[in-house]
Amino acid sequence: MLVGHIALVAAAFGLPAQNGDAQARRIEISLQDHLLWLIDGSDTVLTASIAAGRRDSLVYGGKSYIWSTPEGERTIRAKRLAPVWSVPDWHYFERAASEQLELVAMVRGRQYPLADGSRLEVRQRQVIRVLGRQFWRVPQGSELIIDGVLYMPPAGTVQREIPGALGSRALDLGEGFLIHGTSPHNQTSIGRPASHGCIRMHDEDVKRLYELVNVGTTVLIHSGGSNQTNCVAA
């Protein structure tokens, strides 16, 4: 049934469908050209611009983080529809460092008094702000910066989960690296080194790619120049 579905989707896009062999097609990515190709034998069936790792780094709290896309061969381990970004700790480290904010990592069971008499605390999966007998949930997707302090919600809270940040589709390459779509706020990043290591695509492109590959498809990432295979569709 899955192969038949892929064939129908491919036909709708005017592209040849992948057969049941995950190795019949491969993805090739050039970090130099910021391009991704879906290749079938000697034919290129899809070409798309990408954003890749920024090639810079962050040192914070005695730890180093390198924002580059690793070269080499990987495989697609999983496919995700409507992926939700679980915000990693380094995101908060980076923002605190760039804006010279004090960083407070929130802990369940503790209260964090604020200057206006309210306080922050965690209840189940929500970070809330409490004033007297009233309380408000901290909006999902909003950074919690109060009086020059950046509060980092605990992992597993709703405030650490951002729908839409990865676009509508994601292909998991393992070790935290994804090929994924782009939020409306990051459209201009495509075509240059702009990510923290993932391969970022325009959402319409990742939708096409998602339907044309299977789990197990090989992904080759290199710093070389343009692909030389024959283009049958773009």
Secondary structure, DSSP 8 states (H G I E B T S, - for coil): -HHHHHHHHHHHHT-----S-GGGEEEEEETTTTEEEEEETTEEEEEEEEEEE--EEEEETTEEEEE----EEEE--EEEES-EEE--HHHHHHHHHHHT-EEEE--TT--EE-TTS-EEEEETTEEEEEETTEEEE--TT--EEETTEEEE--TTSGGGEEETTT-SEEEEEETTEEEE---GGGGGGTTSEEESSSEEE-HHHHHHHHHH--TT-EEEEES-----SEES--
